[in-house]
């Protein structure tokens, strides 16, 4: 599944690393592309959107699925 998430409270490279680690913790094979300037996380993974948003939320962020 390819998914695009908005993470409005992601503000730096450290935030991006924390999000990437949270996703990799559930799916080490996930392809993750993070753009801090636009606050967008693109993920290609076998995880559901709920699993991805919950993993990012557990890392302290507030993601939402982009339409």
C-alpha atoms as one frame of an Amber mdcrd trajectory, in Angstrom:
protein
   0.000   0.000   0.000   1.251   3.476  -0.857   0.165   6.167   1.517   0.779
   9.871   1.921   0.530  11.346   5.405   0.548  14.941   6.588   2.457  15.407
   9.841   2.014  19.099  10.740   4.088  18.915  13.921   7.174  17.479  12.171
   9.692  20.329  12.189  13.221  18.966  11.792  15.461  16.119  10.705  15.275
  14.626  14.184  11.499  14.436  13.860  11.865  12.785  10.456  14.295  10.233
  11.893  11.914   9.427  14.749   9.062   8.882  12.285  11.226   6.700  10.020
  12.299   4.596  13.028   8.686   4.205  14.174   7.654   2.904  10.755  10.716
   0.662  10.411   9.936  -0.820  13.816   6.744  -2.291  12.367   7.829  -2.838
   8.761  11.600  -2.888   8.204  11.031  -3.284   4.443   8.868  -0.153   4.134
  10.010   2.508   1.680   9.751   5.846   3.465  10.215   9.270   1.861   9.994
  12.211   4.265   9.942  15.881   3.283  10.281  18.058   6.378   9.668  21.297
   4.465   6.213  20.177   3.273   5.580  18.025   6.379   4.671  15.050   4.152
   5.568  11.400   4.756   5.179   9.000   1.830   5.208   5.316   2.691   5.092
   2.155   0.608   4.375  -0.649   3.043   2.300  -3.724   3.747   0.940  -1.955
   6.841  -2.539  -0.428   6.926  -3.073   3.313   7.219  -4.247   2.771  10.798
  -1.075   0.890  11.729   1.095   3.600  10.188  -0.716   6.504  11.811  -0.695
   4.740  15.185   3.057   4.079  14.931   3.750   7.730  14.108   1.396   8.891
  16.874   3.203   6.629  19.351   6.401   8.479  18.390   4.735  11.711  19.531
   3.340  13.160  16.303  -0.134  13.815  14.901  -0.364  12.333  11.394  -3.367
  12.390   9.099  -3.921  10.602   5.809  -3.858  12.935   2.811  -6.623  12.518
   0.243
